[in-house]
Amino acid sequence: MKTLSEIRELYHSVLLPELEVLEGQRKLALNNIIIVASIVFPLALLLAYFIKDFWPMLVGFFIVAGAVAFISKDYVRNFKTGIIEKIVHAVDEKLNYSQAAFIPRSLFSASEIFRHKIDRYRGDDHVQGMLGRTKVEFSEVHAEYETRDSKGRTQHHTIFRGLFFVADFNKHFKGTTIVLPDTAERLFGGLGAMFQSWNKTRGALVKLEDPEFEKLFVVYGEDQIEARYILSTSLMKRISDFRKKTNKNIFLSFKGSKIFIAIPYYRGLFEPRIFRTIIDFAPIEQYFEDLQLATGIVDDLNLNIRIWSKQ
């Protein structure tokens, strides 16, 4: 796995010439976006003024947003093929990258981390391959459910948006063990623990002998003995350390022979800039760090240490 200094060297020797070409594409796309916006917004404002209603501005916003996506799609595709794919291979040459693919909905649902009915599901930036002896795959995904208001208008609400990671755990589990951020106990203390015990839909609440881990997470399991077997003292410490290092809420489940990890993000992970120059190492460093967070899970959780064998 590459270090940041090696990625910086890659930036100067390989990526920078391609970025300079892509910068020209970015500027052309941005110029066309500005032309569209300079036509649409004044017309929308004028119409809103005459009809004394705000909706033309809202329509204008959606038209411009659609134009941004349409005008920049070739630039985005070229950036991901020319830059992101090279960074992925630099992180580990055994990894394969596909900008349009993503973790399938069936696999996301199979994790049982999020149980809400999914009405819309999409994603991109799929990475898969072997890290050491561990088979992994991850991508950005966005799962939503929909509601309708009193006028029949559909609204979409996010169930999860972020990085979804799947890895082989090299053991077949009899039941499902779910590890969730412990927001209830952090908010309500002992009363929160009581609320957790009432959540029978996820199986029984599993109490563990690690106060630090239990401050951060709540665990539900179909098999109490298996849940404690999986969440050994060393693994709980590694999960706690990973949570502190990333400073993000993380959700985990152990099911079948896999570990599933969901890490929320509220920005596109590997999206190129359109309104700012890309001739800059800072965004390349951010892409590298996002990839390292995903690929580092294998080392952080010691997934290459085969302490069990599959049945």
NORURCOR-V612407 format. One record per residue. N is the residue number from 1. RES is the residue in three letters. SS is DSSP state (H for helix, E for strand, L for the rest). PSI is psi as a letter, one per 40 degrees, with the letter a starting at -180 (none if undefined). Layout:
N_RES_SS_PSI + N_RES_SS_PSI
//
This chain:
1_MET_L_h + 2_LYS_L_i + 3_THR_L_i + 4_LEU_H_d + 5_SER_H_d + 6_GLU_H_d + 7_ILE_H_d + 8_ARG_H_d + 9_GLU_H_d + 10_LEU_H_d + 11_TYR_H_d + 12_HIS_H_d + 13_SER_H_d + 14_VAL_H_d + 15_LEU_H_d + 16_LEU_H_d + 17_PRO_H_d + 18_GLU_H_d + 19_LEU_H_d + 20_GLU_H_d + 21_VAL_H_d + 22_LEU_H_d + 23_GLU_H_d + 24_GLY_H_d + 25_GLN_H_d + 26_ARG_H_d + 27_LYS_H_d + 28_LEU_H_d + 29_ALA_H_d + 30_LEU_H_d + 31_ASN_H_d + 32_ASN_H_d + 33_ILE_H_d + 34_ILE_H_d + 35_ILE_H_d + 36_VAL_H_d + 37_ALA_H_d + 38_SER_H_e + 39_ILE_H_d + 40_VAL_H_d + 41_PHE_H_d + 42_PRO_H_d + 43_LEU_H_d + 44_ALA_H_d + 45_LEU_H_d + 46_LEU_H_d + 47_LEU_H_d + 48_ALA_H_d + 49_TYR_H_d + 50_PHE_H_d + 51_ILE_H_e + 52_LYS_L_f + 53_ASP_L_i + 54_PHE_L_e + 55_TRP_H_d + 56_PRO_H_d + 57_MET_H_d + 58_LEU_H_d + 59_VAL_H_d + 60_GLY_H_d + 61_PHE_H_d + 62_PHE_H_d + 63_ILE_H_d + 64_VAL_H_d + 65_ALA_H_d + 66_GLY_H_d + 67_ALA_H_d + 68_VAL_H_d + 69_ALA_H_d + 70_PHE_H_d + 71_ILE_H_d + 72_SER_H_e + 73_LYS_H_d + 74_ASP_H_d + 75_TYR_H_d + 76_VAL_H_d + 77_ARG_H_d + 78_ASN_H_d + 79_PHE_H_d + 80_LYS_H_d + 81_THR_H_d + 82_GLY_H_d + 83_ILE_H_d + 84_ILE_H_d + 85_GLU_H_d + 86_LYS_H_d + 87_ILE_H_d + 88_VAL_H_d + 89_HIS_H_d + 90_ALA_H_d + 91_VAL_H_d + 92_ASP_L_h + 93_GLU_L_e + 94_LYS_L_e + 95_LEU_E_i + 96_ASN_E_i + 97_TYR_E_h + 98_SER_E_h + 99_GLN_L_d + 100_ALA_L_d + 101_ALA_L_i + 102_PHE_L_i + 103_ILE_L_h + 104_PRO_L_i + 105_ARG_H_d + 106_SER_H_d + 107_LEU_H_d + 108_PHE_H_d + 109_SER_H_d + 110_ALA_H_d + 111_SER_L_d + 112_GLU_L_e + 113_ILE_L_d + 114_PHE_L_h + 115_ARG_L_e + 116_HIS_L_i + 117_LYS_L_h + 118_ILE_L_h + 119_ASP_L_d + 120_ARG_E_h + 121_TYR_E_h + 122_ARG_E_i + 123_GLY_E_a + 124_ASP_E_a + 125_ASP_E_g + 126_HIS_E_h + 127_VAL_E_h + 128_GLN_E_i + 129_GLY_E_a + 130_MET_E_h + 131_LEU_E_h + 132_GLY_L_b + 133_ARG_L_e + 134_THR_E_h + 135_LYS_E_h + 136_VAL_E_i + 137_GLU_E_i + 138_PHE_E_i + 139_SER_E_i + 140_GLU_E_h + 141_VAL_E_i + 142_HIS_E_h + 143_ALA_E_h + 144_GLU_E_i + 145_TYR_E_i + 146_GLU_E_i + 147_THR_E_i + 148_ARG_E_h + 149_ASP_L_a + 150_SER_L_e + 151_LYS_L_e + 152_GLY_L_e + 153_ARG_L_h + 154_THR_E_h + 155_GLN_E_h + 156_HIS_E_h + 157_HIS_E_h + 158_THR_E_h + 159_ILE_E_d + 160_PHE_E_h + 161_ARG_E_h + 162_GLY_E_a + 163_LEU_E_h + 164_PHE_E_h + 165_PHE_E_h + 166_VAL_E_h + 167_ALA_E_i + 168_ASP_E_h + 169_PHE_L_e + 170_ASN_L_f + 171_LYS_L_i + 172_HIS_L_h + 173_PHE_L_i + 174_LYS_L_d + 175_GLY_L_a + 176_THR_L_h + 177_THR_E_h + 178_ILE_E_h + 179_VAL_E_h + 180_LEU_E_i + 181_PRO_E_h + 182_ASP_L_g + 183_THR_H_d + 184_ALA_H_d + 185_GLU_H_d + 186_ARG_H_d + 187_LEU_H_d + 188_PHE_H_e + 189_GLY_L_b + 190_GLY_H_d + 191_LEU_H_d + 192_GLY_H_d + 193_ALA_H_d + 194_MET_H_d + 195_PHE_H_d + 196_GLN_H_d + 197_SER_H_d + 198_TRP_H_e + 199_ASN_L_g + 200_LYS_H_e + 201_THR_H_e + 202_ARG_H_e + 203_GLY_L_a + 204_ALA_E_i + 205_LEU_E_h + 206_VAL_E_h + 207_LYS_L_h + 208_LEU_L_i + 209_GLU_L_f + 210_ASP_L_g + 211_PRO_H_d + 212_GLU_H_d + 213_PHE_H_d + 214_GLU_H_e + 215_LYS_H_d + 216_LEU_H_d + 217_PHE_E_i + 218_VAL_E_h + 219_VAL_E_h + 220_TYR_E_i + 221_GLY_E_i + 222_GLU_L_d + 223_ASP_L_h + 224_GLN_H_d + 225_ILE_H_d + 226_GLU_H_d + 227_ALA_H_d + 228_ARG_H_d + 229_TYR_H_d + 230_ILE_H_d + 231_LEU_L_g + 232_SER_L_i + 233_THR_H_d + 234_SER_H_d + 235_LEU_H_d + 236_MET_H_d + 237_LYS_H_d + 238_ARG_H_d + 239_ILE_H_d + 240_SER_H_d + 241_ASP_H_d + 242_PHE_H_d + 243_ARG_H_d + 244_LYS_H_d + 245_LYS_H_d + 246_THR_H_d + 247_ASN_L_f + 248_LYS_L_i + 249_ASN_L_h + 250_ILE_E_i + 251_PHE_E_h + 252_LEU_E_i + 253_SER_E_i + 254_PHE_E_h + 255_LYS_E_i + 256_GLY_L_b + 257_SER_L_f + 258_LYS_E_i + 259_ILE_E_h + 260_PHE_E_h + 261_ILE_E_h + 262_ALA_E_h + 263_ILE_E_h + 264_PRO_E_h + 265_TYR_L_i + 266_TYR_L_f + 267_ARG_L_i + 268_GLY_L_h + 269_LEU_L_d + 270_PHE_L_f + 271_GLU_L_h + 272_PRO_L_i + 273_ARG_L_i + 274_ILE_L_d + 275_PHE_L_e + 276_ARG_L_i + 277_THR_L_i + 278_ILE_L_e + 279_ILE_L_g + 280_ASP_L_h + 281_PHE_H_d + 282_ALA_H_d + 283_PRO_H_d + 284_ILE_H_d + 285_GLU_H_d + 286_GLN_H_d + 287_TYR_H_d + 288_PHE_H_d + 289_GLU_H_d + 290_ASP_H_d + 291_LEU_H_d + 292_GLN_H_d + 293_LEU_H_d + 294_ALA_H_d + 295_THR_H_d + 296_GLY_H_e + 297_ILE_H_d + 298_VAL_H_d + 299_ASP_H_d + 300_ASP_H_d + 301_LEU_L_e + 302_ASN_L_f + 303_LEU_L_e + 304_ASN_L_e + 305_ILE_L_h + 306_ARG_L_g + 307_ILE_L_e + 308_TRP_L_i + 309_SER_L_i + 310_LYS_L_i + 311_GLN_L_none
//
